């Protein structure tokens, strides 16, 4: 089973980056989750050769998967993944603010239409259900950074968009 470690520094140049995922906040301070096969997930994907940076990857993935525009994007850190075969790679995590929620459309890569759920920050870890400390640490750090960067008013109401 893979081992995950949460690192709040830049990704070392010699480490392959396999993912860029975001924790996207609404104006009310809720976190947007993608619902796939009745499981709640963050949104993101693999950096493509034509993406100039992490921010561009994240913006592209949110448009493709959820038809949502982002703004105010900040680097948060990365999960260091150590596979059983000793392969190591990075999964970058960013925070962002939702700029615009478009009409829900199918993902252009696979044709699936995902549900979009706004989770309260107090419940988001229950929905994501990360089995390791690293996943929960990154959510705590995302919430703390969002409080500082976005000056949000946090709402307890949860809803589908």
N, C-alpha and C positions, 0 to 999 in steps of 0.2 A: 504494500500500500504506500502511496506517495506521502512524503512528509512536506508540510507547508510551514514556511516561516514568513512573518510579516516584517518588511524592511522599509523604514521611512527615509530612505536616501535615494539618490539617483541609481539607475541600473548600470552596473559595470559594463564597459565596452565589450568584454569578451563573453557576455551572457546573452543567449538568444532570447528574444522577446516573442512569445507565442500568442499573447492576448493583450488587448487594451479594453478594459471594461470601466463603466462609469457608475457613480452613485449620483443620480440626478434628483435635484430638489425642486419642489414647487414653490411658489411665492408664499404658501402657507406653511412651508417647512416639512411637508411630507416627502417621502422618498418613492420615486416611481419604480415599480417592479414589473417585469414581464412575466406573464403567466403562460407556461408551456406544459401541456400534459398534466394540468393541476398542480404544478410545482412553480414556486415563486423564485425568480432569478433576476440578477442584474443583467444589463444589456451591454453588448460590446462584441468584439470579434478580433479576427486576425489582422495585423497590419498588412497592407498590400504594398507592393513595390511603388505604386504611384502616390501613396500617402506621403506627404512631406514630413509629418510628425504625429505624435500621439493624439493631439487635439483633432487633427483632420480624420484620423481613424475613428475616433469616438463619434464625431459629428456624422460621419458617413454611416456608421453602424446604427445609430439612433434613427436616422432617416430611413434606412433600408428596412429595419426590423419593426419600427413603431411609428414612423412618420412624425417624429418629434424633433424640433430644432432646439439646439442647446446654445448657451452663451456662458460667459463667466467660468471658463474651464480652468481648473488648477490640477497640477500633478500632486498626487497624494503619497504614492509609494508603490511598492511591488511585493507580490507574493513570490518567494523563492520556492520553486517546486523541485524536490529531489525524488526522482523515480526510483523504483526498486533496482533498475538496471544501472544506477548511478548517473543517469542523464539529469542535468540541471538546466532549468530555464526560468524565465521571468514571466509573470502575469501582472502587467501594469494596471494600476487603479487610479482613477481621476475622480474629481468631483465636478459637478456642473449644475447650472441653473437652467430650468426649462424656459425657453423663450416662446415657443409656440407648439400647441398640440394640434396636429392636423387630423383629418379624417383617418380612421383606422383602415389600413390597407394591407394586403398580403405582402410578406417579405419577398423582395425581388429575387432572392437566392433560392428559396425553397417553396414558395407559394403558400406558406402557413400564415394565418392571421392570428396574432397573439393578443390576448387580453392585456389591458394596461391597468394596473392597480396602484393607487396612492396609499402607501402604508405610513402609519404614524411612526415617528422615530422610536417610540417606546416599544413598539411591537415588531419592528422590521427584522430583528434578529430571529424572532420566532418564526416568521414567514420564510426567511432564507434558510434557517435550520442548519447552519454550518456545524460540522462535527468537530471542528478543531478550534483552538484558541486564536490562530492567525486570522481566520475569516471574521471572527467576532471583534478582534482588535482593529481590523481595518474599518469596520462599520463605525466603531466608537470614534476613531480618528477622523473619519469622513464627517460625522455629525459635528464634532468639535471644530473642524476647519470651516464647515458651512456656517456655523454660528458666528464665527469670526469674520468670514469673507462676505457673507450675504446679509447679515443682520435680519434674519427671518423672524417672523412671528409664527411660532409653532402651534399647529392645530391638532386636535385629537381625533377629528373625523377622518374615517377611511372610506375610500370610494373607488369605483371603476371609472375610467375615462375613455 
